[in-house]
Amino acid sequence: MLARPLLLLLALAPAARLPGAHGAPGRATLRPGGEREVTAAPAAPSTPGQPVSEGERLRLAEGKAAGGEARSTTKKPVRVKVVKKKVLKKKPKASAQGAATEQQPQCPPLGLESLRVSDSQLRASSIKRYGLGAHRGRLNIQSGIHDGDFYDGGWCAGHEDRDQWLQIDARRPTRFTGVITQGLNSIWTYDWVTSYKVQFSNDTHTWQPGRNGTEEVVFLGNKDPETPVLNALPTPVVARYLRINPQTWFENGTICLRAEILGCPLPDPNNIYSWENEPVPTDKLDFRHHNYKEMRKLMKEVNEACPNITRVYSIGKSYLGLKMYVMEISDNPGQHELGEPEFRYVAGMHGNEVLGRELLLNLMQYLCGEYARGNPRVVRLVSETRIHLLPSMNPDGYETAYKLGSELVGWAMGRWTYDGIDLNHNFADLNTALWDAEDNELVPHKFPNHYLPIPEYYTFPNATVAPETRAVIDWMQKFPFVLSANLHGGELVVTYPYDMTRTYWKAQELTPTPDDAVFRWLATVYATTNLAMVDDERRLCHYEDFAREGNIINGANWHTVPGSMNDFSYLHTNCFEVTVELSCDKFPHESELPREWENNKESLLVFMEQVRRGIKGVVRDKDTEQGIADAIIAVDGINHDIRTGIAGATGRSPRPSEVETVCKTERLPGPATESCIRQELWVGLRDQRRVSRNSRC
């Protein structure tokens, strides 16, 4: 009685593959008159060390459940009347992120770029030299300036034939879904692979090629050295080892590539590496990438959850009109309180360096939640500091990077603003004017050593100044910031001013500020509390070993950056600012975000707490007891003064002292435009001496 309904369903269905004996795939054929015959293909032998596709694994399981060969025939044709009804359905509009998700395999990267995959997991058939070894075949890895460096820009084979390969050991059974490749990173040569095959193994002895059905697949590779190309496997394959086998390459170059592999690790209780479990964050935060709309939504949710300590405001708009939102966190949001220092974090100056953006969004959530729970550390931080968080200084660039996705954005796409400006070089160059004045012995009597004015040419309407830059400058001038950090990505190091070399023709030169000791301290505070930076076993991101110097470096001694925000902030305002390179991977995959939060959480908090160090107080008129604004405060031996802000408050200078400083002032006779303020600074030192110092006038 059950045979006829089954035959009816078979007549309606197209030719299909059904499980056969021992789980082998079956073959269905349609005979004249509607008769359908189903036969089973012979079972495939099970070979140790031989990988199988995910579809084959499922069919094997179904076959074992079926328990034998399926064969059924009909002797009478079955006529079925089918009435087709056309139904119009509106297709939902796919978001940009939704479209990107549909195009990309769901499995995350194994971690060649983020360094989760160690050098020992990479092997090659041959290498051109050690600097071009298998360990350099990582997506987006950067080379040194000179060819032949110990650390070069990719893997290059030692021979030019189709037997060369780059091998990745996933260390456990993995469901491989895709391969991403680039060419060699070099300013001198052009090398990339134009096509390749993929092979799989479980034991490195038996290798099976990637197939599309029965046909071996040759994937199209790259057309230039830098643009990442993703090839999704026709069918995901479960194996432990994967090889990329180049077939053709740029005719004027050789076999060179950088790669990332996409795959989902599978549980394997017999594998010792499965016990290497990373700590899971206990903070319940939104660990994912947020586009402009989602960022606004999250900031609004934090504001609604903690309206008593948060305020969201905009400092301006990008070239495309996206608002540059800031989250303020304070016990009295919207108000500057006397003696309460102003602090800022800035992220997303380069739109494709996205980790800082997500960390600041996580930090908003964390401070809101911990304040509500009464965490004494957070309560003190929020009560004694006015915190400003700008998660996206370049929202246009971020949207460009976000649409491509974390693995396909490359090293530079989205770095610049929509109109092609690098914001890290777009601030007014105040360094040159200061150094020229110092060379002519005009500082500080005829030329200031602080609060340097913006050059007139920079203010012209036709000046090449991005609207994002102008918005941040207005923001700096509006709030008396004391301390700041600019969050970048692509390395693991903290840099401090000056960022521009004093010798204009040098690409690298140690160029310290008068406050070099303080800047080194601030950089060290972040670097020594960052879990990734203090890991003694971590490999280099690219080619520079910053760990030898404690993961800090003078910016100009790394590479010169004229017009940097750090230098401008130091010379035009009271604010001391450093740059934090947060990770080797500029655009980490979402699966990496919880780990990155754990790496940086303590650093973000302890760096903010440094705003409480140093001198604080109010400069008052001796007779009226009123605060005096713009009073110049100088310290002997440091050729960089600071000024009081509104109502004469100094906030806090980051210059460290053992105890707080008491300030007493009296107005001296003189022209109103050049009123001098004598400051008697009673500085408590370790030996309790008192030192009297006068400000320059």
N, C-alpha and C positions, 0 to 999 in steps of 0.2 A: 504493500500500500504506500510505502514511502518512496518507491522508485520513481513513480510518475512525476510528483512535484520536483524531485531532484533533476529529472530530465527536462522539465519545463524551464527550470532556472538555467540549465546549461544551454538550452536553445536560445535564450535571451542574451546570454553573456558572449562577449567576443572571445576569440582564441586566447587561452590563458595557460600559465604554467602552474601545475599542481604538484604537491609533494608526492614523490614516488617511494619506491622501496628504500628503506634505510635513510629516508630524508633526502633522496636525490630529487632534483627538480623534474617534473613531469612535462610531457609534450601533448598538446591537444590539437587534433586535426578535424576539420569540418568536411563531411562527405556529402555527395549529392543527395538531395531529398531531405536534408536537415539532419541526417544521421551524424552524430558526434562520437568520435573514438578518443579515449584518453589512454595514453601509454606512459610508462615510467621510464625515465632515462636510467642507465646503469649508475650505481652508486659510485661517487668519487672516492678514491682511496684517501685515507687519512695519513698524512706524512708528518712525522715529528718535525717541528721547526718550520712548518709551512703555514704562512698567514692565510686567513680566510676573510672574505668580505663580510660586512655586517648582514647583508641580505642572505648570503649562504649560511651563515650561522643560525639565522632564524628558521630557514627552511630545513636545516638539519634537525633542529629541535621539533619542528612540526611533523617531520617524517617519522621520528622515533615515536611520537604520540600516535600517529596513524597506524603504525605497526605492520605495514605491508604494502603490496602493490595494489594500486587502485585501477580497476578496468571495468568500464560499464558501457554498454551499447544499447541502442534502441532499434527495433525492427520496423516501426511505423513512424512516418514523418509526423511531426507535431506542428500544427499550424497555429500561430499566435497572432492575433490582431493587435497591433500597437497603435495607439492614438497619441500623437505628439501634440503637446500643448506648449505654446511659446510663452514663457514668463519673463517679463522684463524686470530686472532688479538693478537698483542703483548701486554702483560700486562705491564703497567708502573711500574717501580721499586718504591716500597714504601719506603719512608725514615723512619728512626727510630722513629721520632716524629709522622709521619703519621700512622705507625703501632700502636703506643701507643694510638693515637687518636681514631682509629677504635675499639680498644679493650675496651676503657673506655667510659662510658656514658658522654654525652656532658654537663650535668648540673654540676655546681660547688658545692663544699662542703657548707653545711649550716654554718659551722664555729665553730664546737666544739673544734677543735684544735687551731684555731686562736682566740678564745674567743669571737667571734661575738655572739655566742649563750651563753646567761647568765646562771648562776647557777639556777635561778628561772624557766628556761625552761626545766630543767631535773628533772624527778621523777623516782622512782623505787618502785617495789612491796614491797621490804624489803631491809635492809642493814645490813651488819655484824657489823659495827660500823661507827661512823660519818666520820672517816678518809677514809672509803671505801664507802662513800655515792654516790648518783647518780651524784653529781657535779664533781666527780673524773673520771667518765666514758668517758674521752676525749682521742681521738687518740694521742698517743705519750706522754701523760703526764708522768712525772717522779716522783718517790717516794723519800722520804728521806732515809737516811742510815739505820735507825732503823725501824723494824716492829712495828706497833702500832702508828706511827706518826699521828699527827693531819691531815696531808696531805699525803695520801698514793697513791699508783700507779694504781688506777682504781676503778671501782665499783664492789663490791662483795655482792651477795644476802645473806640475813640472814637465808634462808632455802634452802635445796637442793631438789627441786621438779620442775616439768615442768610448774608450774603456775607462776614462777618468770618472771619479765620483767623490762626493762629499757625503759623509755618513753621520747620522744623528742617532744616538742611543737614548731612548726615552726612559730606560731603566725599569720599565714595567709595561704590561700590556696596555696599549693605547689605541684609541679609535681615531686614526688619522683622517682628517677631512680636507686638508688643503695645504698648499705650499706657496710661499711668497718669496720672490727673488728680486735682487737688484744687481747692478754691475759693480765694478771696483770703484771705490772712492779715491780719486787721485786728481791732482791739478796738472799732471804731466802726461798721463796716458789715458787711452780710451779702450776699456775692456769690459765686455759683457757677454753673457750667454743668450743666444737667440731662441734656442729650443732645447728641451731636455726630456728625459724619461724619469720615472720614479719606480723604485724597487723596494720590496718589503721582505723582512725576515724576522724570525724569532730566535735564531741562533747564530747568525752571520755566516752560516755554511750554505744553507738553501735559500735562494732568493727568488721571489716571484715578482714579475713586472706589474705595474699598474695597468689595468685593462678597462675598456669600455665594452662590456659584453665579452666577446672572444678576441677582440682586437686590442693589441698593445697600444697604449696611448702615448703620443708625443705632444708635450705641452709647449705652447708658444711662450717664449721667455721675454726678454727685455729689448727695448729699442733705444735706450740711453742708460747711462750709469746710475742715475738717481731715482727714477720713477719706479716705485714698487709695483709689481705685477702679481696679482693673486690668481692662482689656478686651483679651483675646487676639484677634488677627486670625483669622477663620475659616480663611484660608490665608495662610501667610507670603508676603510680597511683596518682590521685589528691586527696589530703586530707590535714588536718592541723596537725594531730598527727600521730606519728609512734611509734610502740613498737617493741623492739627486745625481742623475747621470747625464751630463751635457752631451748634446748631439751636434749642435752647430753653435757658432759664436761669431762675433763681429769680425768681418773679414780682415780688418787692419789691426786686430787685437789678438788676444789669447783667451784661454779658458779662465775666467775670473768671475766670482759671484759672492754676494751676501744673501743670507736667507733667514726666514722664519718659518716654523712649521706649526700648523694648527692641529690640535688633537686633544681629546678628552681622556685623561688617565682612567683606567679601569681597575677595580679592586683585585689584588693578587696577594693572598695571605702568605705565599711562599717567597715573596720578594722582600728582601731586607730594606729596600729603599722606601717601602710603603710606611715604615715606622717614622720617617722623617716628617712629622706633622708640624706645620707652622702654627704659632699661637693665633687663636681666633680672638679678634677684638671683642671686648665686653661692652663697648659703647654701641648702642643701638642707633646708628647713623645711616643716612641715605647714601650708600656707597655705589654710586653710578655716575655716569657723565651727564651733565645737565646743559642743554642748549639754552638759548636766551630766554625762551618762554618758561622753561622748567626752572631756570635759575630765579627768575622773578617770582614764580610760584613758591619756591622753597623759602626765599627771603620773606615773603609775605606770611607764610606759615610760622616762621620763627618769630616774626614781629607779633603775630596774633597770640602765640603761645606765651610770650614774655613781653607784653606791652609796657610793663613798668621799667624795663631796663634796655629796650631796643627802640631804634628809630631807623627807617629806611629813607634815604634821600638821594637825589641825583646831582652830580657835579657837572653835567653837560651831556652832549650827544656825540656819537661817532660820525664818521663821514656819511654813513648810510642812515643816520638818524636814530640809531639804537642808544637808549639812555645808559649812562655809566652810573650804575647804582652802588651806593655805599651803605653798609650796615653799621650803625653806631651802637655801641654797647656801653652803657654807663648807668650808674644809679640815678642820675638825673639827665636822661637823654634830651638833647637839644640845647643844653646849657653848658657854658664854660664855667667851671667852678675854680675859684681862686686857689692856687696851690695844687690843683689836680692836673697832672701832665697829660698831654695829648699824644696818643700813639697811633701809628697806622701800619697796616700790611697792604701791599699792592701786589696783585698777581695778574697774569695774562697780558703783560706788556707785549710779548710775542704770542700771537694767537694760537700757535700750535704747541706751546709749552703749557700744558693744561693741568698738570698736577697741582700747582699752586692754587688754581681756581677751585678745584674740588676740596683741597685742604681747608681753604677759608670757608667754604660752605659747610664743611664738617665742623669747623671751629665755631661757627655761629650756633649750630645745633648743640654742640657740646657745652658751650658757656651758658646757653639758655637752660638746658636741662640740669646741669650741675648747680647752677645758681638756685633753681627752684628746689633742688634736693638739699640745699644748704651746705654744699661742699665748701669748707672754710677757705681753702686756697682760692677758689673761683670767686667767692663772695668778696674776699679782700681785694682781688684783682679788679673786679668790676666796680667796687665802691671807691677805690683809690686811683683809678685810671679811666680816662675817656678813650675808648678804643674805637678805631675806624677801620673797617675792612672793605677794600675795593677788590672784588674777586675777578673783575674782567676789565682791564684798562684798554684792551683792543677787542671789543666784541665782534667787529666785522671779521677780523682775522680768525677768531675762534669759530665762527659759523662756517667759514670755508673749510677749516680743518675738521670740524665735527661731521660735516656731510660726507667726507671721504672715509672717516673712521680711524680708529687708533692704529691700525697696522698699515694702512694705505696712504696716509698723509705724507709720508716721507720726512726728510730732515728739515725742509724749509717751507712747504706749502702752508699758508696761513700765518707765517711769521710776521709779514708786513701788514699794514693797514690796507683797506680796500683801494686807496689811491697810491699804494706802493711805497709807503714811508716806514722806515725802521724806527720805531719810537725810542729805541735805546741810543740812537744817535741824533735825536731831534730836539734836545733841549739846548738852550743858549750856551755857547762856549764861553764861560767866565774864567776858565783856567788861564788862557793865553794873556788876557788883559792883566790879571793878577801877577803872573810871572814876569811880564814885561815891566810892570811897575816895580816889582822887587829888584829886578836887574838894574833899574835906574835909581834905586834907593828912595823910592817915593812912598813906601809903605811903612807905617800907617799914617804918616803926617799929612800927605797929600792924596793918598789913594787908600781906600779902606781895605782891611784884610778880612772883612766879613760883610754880609749884606750887600754884596756887589750888585750894582744896578744892571738891569737887562739892557743890552746894547740897542740903540735906536733902530738899526736895520732889522732886528728880530721882530719888532712890533709893527712893521709895515704890513698892509693888507696882502701884498703880493709875496710876502716871505714864505718860504717852504716850511711851514709849521702846521702840523696836523691838528685838527680840531681836538683830538684826544689829548695832545700835548698841552694845548692852551687851557683845556679844562683842568688838567692836573696842576698846572702852574697857578691858576686862579684858586684852586683848592688849597695849595700850599700857602698862598698869601692870606687866605681867609682864616685858617686855623693855625695856632702856634704849636705846630708839631715839634716834639723833642726827639723822638726816636722812631725809626722806620726800618722795614726790610722789604726788599723787592724780590719776589719769588719767581725764579726762572726754572729751566729744566735742560737736560742734556748732559749734565755732569754731576759729580758729587763733590762740592767745594763751596766755601763761603768766601766771597771777595769783598774788599773794602777799598775806599778811595785812597788816592786818586785813581780814577779809571783811565785817565789820559796821560800819556808819557810827556814829560817836560821837554825832552828833546824831540822836536816835531817829526824828524825823519826816522825815528826808531819805532819798530813795531812792539818791542818789549823793553821795559826799563823800570826798575824800582823807583816809584814816585810816591813817597809817603806824604801824608798831610802833617801839619803841626800837632795834630791830635792822634798820631799814629798808635801810641800805646793804648789809647781808649778803643780805637777801631779794632786793633788786634784782639783786645779783650772781648769785645762784642761778637766778633767773628768766632772766636774760640768757644764762647758760651754756646752758640748754636751747634757748632761742629762736634763738640765733645758730648753733647746730649742726644745727637742724632744716631739712632741705632745702626743705620746703614754705613755712615761715615766711620764709626768707631769699630766696625767689624774688621779684625785683623786679617781675615781670610778672604775678604772680597777682592776680586780682580779689578784691574783698571777699567774704567768706562771705555776709554778710547786709546790715548797714547801718553797722557800725562799722569805722573804718580804724585798726586797731591797729598797722599797719606804721609809722605816723608816730612812734610811741613805742618802736620796736624790738620790737614784738610782745610787750610785757609791760605789765602794768597792776596797780595796787593794787586788790585785789578789791572793796573798798567803793566805790572810785571808778568801778567799772563798774556794779555793782548790789549793794545791801546783802543780806547773807546771815546773819541771826542764827542762832546754833547751828551754825556750820560746823565741820567736822572740823579744818580748818587752824588756826582760832583756838583751838579746844579743845586741840589738840596743843601749840601754842606756850605756852599759859597753864597747862596742867596737867602737862606733862612737859618734858623737855629737848629735845624733837624740833622741828626747824624743818621746816615742810612747805609746799609750793607746790602749786597746781593747774595741770595742763597740759590745755588744750583741744586735742585732737590733730588734728581734721579738721573740715571744714565739714559733712561727711556723718556723722551719728551712727552709722549702721549701714551701712558701706560694703559693696558687693557683694564676693563672694569674689574676683572678678577684680581688685579694687583692693588686696587685702591684700599681695601682693608689693611693690607700689609704696609702700605705707604703711610697710612694714618698712624699705625703703631710706631713706625720709624720716626715720625716727625712730631707726634703729639707733645711730648715733653719739651722738645726744642721750641715749639711755638709758644708754649706757656712760659718757659724760663727766660726766653728772649724778651717777652713783654715785661716780665718782672724787673728787667734791668733798667727800665725807665724810672724806677724808684731810687736808683743809685745816684750819688753825687750831690751837688749843691742845690739847695732849694731855698726859697725865701721871697720876701717882698721888699723892693726898694722904695722907701718912703721919703717924702720931704720932711726935713727935721722940724720945721715950724708947723706945717699944716697936717702932718701925718698922712697926707694923701699919697697914693701910689704914683710913681713916676714912670711913664711909658717911655720906651726907646732909650733907657739908660744903658750905657755901654759898660759891660763887665769884662775886665781883662785879668789874666793870670800871668804873672811874670814867667818868662821862659816859653810861653806858648803864643806864637804869632797868629792867633785866630781868636777874635773876641766874640762875645755873644751879646744879645740885647734883651732887655725886659720886654714883656708883651703888654697886654691890656692891664691897666691898674698897677703897673710896675712889677708884675709877677715874673719871676725868672723860671717858673715851672721847675724843671730840674735839668741841670746840665748833666750830660752823661759822664762828665769827668768824675772819677770815683774819689771819695774821701772816706776816712774811717768813721766820722760822725757828721751830723748835720752842721751846716754853717749858718751863723747868724750875721745878718747884714745891717750896718748902720750907715746912714748917709747924711750929708749936709750940702746945701747948695752954695757954690762959691760965686763970688762976683764975676761978672763978665757979660759979653753980649748974649742976648736972649737966644740967638741962633746957635751959639756955641757954649751952651751951659755945660759946665763940667760937674761931674758927680764924683766926690771922693768917697770911696768905699773902704771901710775898715772891716776886712774879712777876718773874723776870728775863726781860724781853722783848727779844729781839734785833730791833732796828729797822734801817732802812737805814743810819742813821748810827752804829749799834752802841752807842747809849746804853742804859743800864739804868734801868728805871723800877720803883720799889717801890710797891705798892698794897696796901691792906688791905681785907679783906672786911668787909661789913656784918654786925653781930651783933645 
